[in-house]
Amino acid sequence: MTDDVARLVELALAGDAGAADTLVRRHMGAAYAVALAVTRNPQDAEDVAQDAFVLALERLAECRDPRRFAGWLVRIVRNRAFNHRRYLGIRAAEPLDEAFQSPGGGSPADDAERADLRDRLNAAVAELPQSQREVLLLHDLEGWKHREIGDVLGMPEGTVRYHLFNARRAVRGRLQALVREED
């Protein structure tokens, strides 16, 4: 896969718009997940991910190792997201209103129950430290492997597994605490 990505980078550098489009389609989900982990706001994350892609495509020649395009892109996304967060002066965690939104189609009661569960899940994820949020979103939302996450975030695979384990445990604990509060 890294050879395929490297080839797409080469083609995009040569002016192939289709290759650039393929790079965007393949990596937009991960870019969004990383931006969401930093900004904690779906709309801001979408803006940051798109802005980061524009910048990445403009500076594609600066990607020293095209096989590591994803890691290079994630660093751009993280930097843009931190800059965006600083620009907006966000200090407190905001809910992830739409991060795990599932399509409706059920009864109003089912939709309300899903919305309540989504809000609880979003609140639990928002309380995680940033490194845990990034790992959790990339692994569970985007389906990345531990090794891929480690390469992109610059951490050993064991550390990725540790963050994922702790993130899941914290989210599960938070959701269980909310259920106990209701009883």
N, C-alpha and C positions, 0 to 999 in steps of 0.2 A: 504493500500500500504506500509506503514512503517513496518508492520509486515512481509510482503513479502520481503522487502529489508533486514530486520533483519535476516530472515531465510537464504537468499542468503549469507549474511556476515558470518553467522555461518557455512554454507556449504563450503564456500570458505576457511575459517579458518581450516576446517577439511581436506582440500586438494582437494575439488571438483572443477576441472578446468572448468566445465560447468557453475557452479555458478559464478565463477570469471568472465568468459566470459559474462554472462548475466549482471552482475554489470557494466562491461565496456560498453556493448552495450546500456544499459539503461541510463547511465550517461555521455557518451562521448560528446553528443551534448551540454549539459550544461557546461561541463568542457571546451569545445572549446569556447563557448560563453563568459565565464568568462575570459579565457585566451586572447581572442580577444579584450575584453573590456580594458584589461590592456596593451597588447603588441601593439595593433593597426596594426597588420600585420598577415595575414592569415597563412602564412607558420610558423612563430614563434609561433602563437597560437596553431597550430596543434602539433608542437614539444613539447611545454610546456604541453599541455593536455596529450599527450602520456607519457611524462616523469613523470608527476604528477600521472598518473595511475600506472605506474611501482612502484613508491615510495609508493603509497597508498596500493597497493597489498602486497608489501614487509612488510609494517608496519600495516597491517590490525588488528593485535592483539592490537594495540594502540588505536583503535577506541572504546572509552569507552561506547558509546550507539549506537549499530548497527542500531537502528531505525533512527538515525540521520546521517547515512552514507553520504548522499548528502551534508549536511552542513560541515561535517568533510572533505570531498573530496574537496569542493569548497575552503575551507581555504588553503588546500595544493596547489591547482591550483593557487590561488591568490599569495601565497608566492613564488611559483616557477616562476610565471609570473613576479612579481616584481624583483626577483633576475635575471631573464633573461634580463629584460629591463635594469637593472643597469649594467649587464655584457656587454651588447652591447652599453651602453652609449646613449641610445635613449633619446633625449630631446624634439624633436619636433614631432608633430603628423604626422603620415604617413597615406596615404590613405588606406582604407580597400578594396583593389582591387577586392577581390573575395567574400566578405562576403555575399552579397545578389545576387549573380550571378544566373541568370535564364538560363535555357537551350535555345540554339538557335533554329533554325529550320525555321525561317522566312526569309524574303528577306534581302539582305545586308543592305538596308535602315532601316528595322525594327531592325536588330541586332545592327546597329550603334545607333539608338535612344534608345534602351534598355541599351546599354553600357554607353551612355551619362547620362541617368537617374540614372543608378547604380552608376556611378562616383559621381554624385551630391549627391545622398543619402549617399554614403560612406563618402564624405567630410562633410556633415552635421552631421552625427553620430560621426565622429572623433572629431568634435569640442565640443561635450558634455563633461561635467565633468565625471570622471570615474564612480561615483555612478549611474549617470543617464544612462550611456552607459550599465553598467551591468544590471540594471533593465530592460531597453528597450530590450536588446538582449535576456535576459532570458524570458521575457514575450512575446514579439512579434515574436522572432525568434524560441524560444524553446517551447513556449506555457505554461510556468509555471504559476501557480496561484499566486496572490499577497501574500497569506499566506506562500506559499512554498518559494518564493523569500525572504520574510522577515526572515523566519527561517534560511535559508542558509546564508544570508548576515548579519544576526544579527541586523535587524532593524524592528521596528513596521510596521504592515501592512499599516497603514495610511501613514507612511513615504514612503513606496514602491509606494503607489498610487500617492503621491505627486511627487516623482521623475519621475514616468512614465508620469504623466500629463505634467510636465515641459519639459521632454525630447521630447515628441511628439510635444509640442508647439514650442520648439526651432527648431526642425528639419523642421516642417511645415513652420515656419517663414523664416528659411534659404533658403528653396526651393522656397518660394514665392519671396524672395528678388532676387534670381538668375533669376527667370522668368521675374521680373520687369526690371532687368538690361539688359536683351536681347531685351526688347520692345523699 
